Amino acid sequence: MSKKVLLIHGWGGSDFPHWQSWLASEIAKNYGKVSFLRFSNIDFPNKNDWEQELKTELEEFKPDIVICHSIANILWFHISNDLHVEKIEKLYIVAPPSLKCDIKELKSFFPCEIPTNLHAKESLLITSTDDPYMTLDEAKALQRALDIPMKVLDASGHINADSGFGEWPWMLEEINK
């Protein structure tokens, strides 16, 4: 794979056995170009700090594909609204939390406006029928507001290691298309 892939984790990180960790190693083992950015203070994230760290990584790594998980999607929404971001080829919005999220540790990320420009040529929202952080109705409303395709996984929780997503061959195949 010659595309540069940036993986952006959510609250608490995406360490092994999370699918983002697996995906980073799968890309790297075939000499692919991957950045698995680790933000500061992953358990008590600060939007402004994470936004600056992501901005730096985007400028230095210049990804073609960005794959966000959980609160990283809200971070992408903020930078899409607030900063000049170079357009990427593909954006994957995986398991975003509700825009009404009221988790104390994540309060700096909210409120968040849905962006009118995701700065990607192609985008895909991936959600689950039983994500504890976003209802399917909320996901459908977000998909309509973003005007992008959506893939709904059946009974896959928050699409993380706790819900059985250590290895995720579908995502590896998807980014290699």
C-alpha positions in Angstrom: 0.0 0.0 0.0 1.4 3.4 -1.0 -1.3 5.5 0.7 -0.4 7.2 4.0 -2.9 6.2 6.7 -3.4 8.2 9.9 -5.2 6.4 12.7 -6.7 8.7 15.4 -7.8 7.0 18.6 -10.5 8.0 21.1 -10.7 8.4 24.8 -8.3 6.0 26.6 -6.3 5.2 23.4 -6.6 2.2 21.1 -3.8 0.0 22.4 -3.6 -3.7 21.7 -5.9 -5.6 21.3 -8.0 -2.7 19.7 -8.5 -3.0 16.0 -6.6 0.3 15.4 -3.5 -1.2 16.9 -4.0 -4.3 14.8 -4.5 -2.3 11.7 -1.4 -0.2 12.3 0.7 -3.3 12.6 -0.8 -4.9 9.5 -0.1 -1.8 7.4 3.5 -1.5 8.8 4.4 -5.1 8.4 4.0 -4.7 4.7 6.1 -1.6 4.6 3.0 0.6 4.5 3.0 4.2 5.6 1.1 4.5 8.8 0.9 7.0 11.7 -0.8 5.8 14.9 -0.9 9.1 16.7 -0.9 8.9 20.5 -2.5 12.0 22.0 -1.4 13.4 25.4 -3.4 12.7 28.5 -5.6 10.0 26.9 -7.7 9.4 30.0 -8.5 13.1 30.6 -8.3 14.5 27.0 -8.4 18.2 26.3 -9.8 19.2 22.9 -7.4 22.2 22.4 -4.4 20.1 23.2 -5.5 17.2 21.0 -6.5 19.6 18.2 -3.0 21.1 18.2 -1.4 17.7 18.2 -3.6 16.5 15.3 -2.9 19.7 13.4 0.9 19.1 13.7 0.5 15.5 12.7 -1.6 16.4 9.6 1.0 19.0 8.5 4.0 16.7 9.0 2.6 13.3 7.9 0.2 14.5 5.2 -2.1 11.5 5.2 -4.2 10.2 2.3 -6.6 8.3 4.5 -7.7 9.2 8.1 -9.5 6.7 10.3 -11.1 8.1 13.4 -12.5 6.1 16.3 -14.9 7.4 19.0 -14.1 10.9 20.3 -11.5 11.3 17.5 -14.5 11.9 15.2 -15.6 14.8 17.2 -12.1 16.1 17.1 -12.1 15.8 13.3 -15.4 17.7 13.3 -13.8 20.5 15.3 -10.8 20.8 13.0 -13.0 20.7 10.0 -15.0 23.6 11.4 -12.1 25.6 12.9 -8.9 25.1 10.9 -7.7 25.0 7.4 -7.3 21.3 6.7 -5.8 19.9 3.5 -8.3 17.6 1.7 -7.7 13.9 2.1 -8.8 11.0 -0.1 -10.8 9.0 2.4 -12.2 9.6 5.9 -13.6 6.8 8.1 -15.8 8.0 10.9 -16.0 4.9 13.2 -18.3 4.7 16.2 -18.7 8.5 16.9 -20.2 9.4 20.3 -23.5 11.2 20.5 -23.3 15.0 19.9 -25.2 15.2 23.2 -22.4 13.3 25.1 -22.2 14.4 28.7 -19.2 12.3 29.9 -17.3 14.6 32.4 -13.8 13.6 31.0 -14.9 14.6 27.4 -16.6 17.9 28.2 -14.0 20.0 26.4 -15.1 18.4 23.1 -18.7 19.6 23.4 -20.7 21.3 22.1 -19.7 20.4 18.6 -21.3 21.6 15.3 -21.7 19.1 12.5 -19.3 20.3 9.8 -20.5 21.2 6.4 -17.1 20.1 4.9 -15.2 17.0 6.2 -12.2 17.9 3.9 -12.3 14.4 2.3 -13.1 13.3 -1.2 -14.9 10.2 0.2 -16.2 9.6 3.7 -17.9 6.7 5.4 -19.7 6.6 8.7 -19.5 3.2 10.5 -21.8 2.6 13.4 -23.4 -0.3 15.3 -27.0 -1.1 16.1 -26.1 -1.2 19.8 -23.3 1.4 20.4 -23.7 2.5 24.0 -22.4 6.0 23.1 -24.6 6.8 20.1 -28.1 5.4 19.3 -28.8 4.2 15.8 -31.3 7.0 15.4 -28.6 9.5 16.3 -26.2 7.9 13.8 -28.8 8.1 11.0 -29.4 11.8 11.8 -25.7 12.4 11.7 -25.3 10.5 8.4 -28.1 12.6 6.9 -26.5 15.9 8.2 -23.1 14.9 6.8 -24.6 13.6 3.6 -22.3 10.6 3.4 -22.8 6.8 3.2 -23.2 4.7 6.3 -22.3 1.1 7.2 -24.2 -0.3 10.1 -22.7 -3.3 11.9 -25.2 -5.5 13.8 -24.7 -5.8 17.5 -21.1 -4.6 17.5 -21.1 -2.3 20.5 -18.7 0.5 20.3 -16.6 -1.2 17.6 -13.7 -1.7 19.9 -11.8 -4.6 21.5 -14.5 -5.0 24.2 -17.0 -5.8 21.4 -14.7 -8.2 19.6 -12.9 -5.9 17.3 -9.2 -6.8 17.7 -8.6 -7.9 14.2 -10.8 -6.2 11.6 -9.9 -7.6 8.2 -12.8 -5.7 6.5 -11.2 -2.4 7.4 -7.8 -3.5 6.0 -9.4 -4.6 2.8 -11.4 -1.4 2.6 -8.4 0.9 2.9 -6.5 -1.1 0.3 -9.2 -0.6 -2.4 
